[in-house]
């Protein structure tokens, strides 16, 4: 009997089953040393202190991986400490929305066709985009509302002076330019159509230092009649500075309304060139003669640079950050 039991044990071991019926390395609580996995089961939650080399990974909208934006943050002066941008979160990310939706890219480029088609808006509706940045999302939204008025004022100033700059004398141009700086834009009937936000992290690729801020976008729409009324009221404020024998105010208002109501579509490079020319203009004081020459040149980037004032810095820098983020 003892020989039979001993023979059974020998046969069981020879078959590889072991006395416990499973592989010892897989059995919990056996005291066997754990085997290292080929890859970690999950990605580490924290990113390394220094940003990785610039590359563009797959843009998954529903996972928790930050999206690397390969273009560095623009700086008007050379920097010895390059930075890298990441998009950490954005509107409706959990629902599959991309961090840089096509309709928003086109709005930054002055093309409202996608928004118009998706919302089934009439061709007569005028649409504009406002943008702002802040450490806090709610604050960025509030600033974007404020920036909208500033952006409209800048657009109207630029258009009026571009239409009149070539016909006025130097002294007449200076007087009109000064008056326009004090003119007010009356906003009536403008309504918010769409909102979008992004949480951007900027990393110093040498020191690992990081900073975060929200970029907030608001698309506004206004009926054509309200837009024309805004233009007419704006031009009326300037009547005393527009020589009637050179520029008829009614014709000027009509030209400005037509030019501003239509989409002014720019490609990505033109958008960046215009924004950078504006930032450069903020760093130096353009003379009145240089401004008049810029407005009369027909060069949109030159006119944009001439129209800028220190009060415009906030929304211009926000647009630069958004452009770097939306267009890699």
ABEGO torsion letter per residue (X at the ends): XAAAAAAAAAAAAAAGAEAAGBBAAABBGAGBBBBBBABBABBBABBBABBBBBBBBBBBAABABBBBBABBBBBABBBABBBBBBBABBBGAAAGBBABBAAAAAAAAGBAAAAAAAAGBBAABBBBBBBBBBABAAAAAAAAAAAAAAAAAAAAAAAAAAAAAAABBAAAAAAAAAAAAABBBBBBGBBBABBBBBBBBBBBAAAGBBBBBBBBBBBBBBBAAAAAAAAAAAAAAAAAABBAAABBAAAAAAAAAAAAABBBBBBAAAAAAAAAAAAAAAABBBBAAAAAAAAAAGBAAAAAAAABBAAAAAAAAAAAAAAAAABX
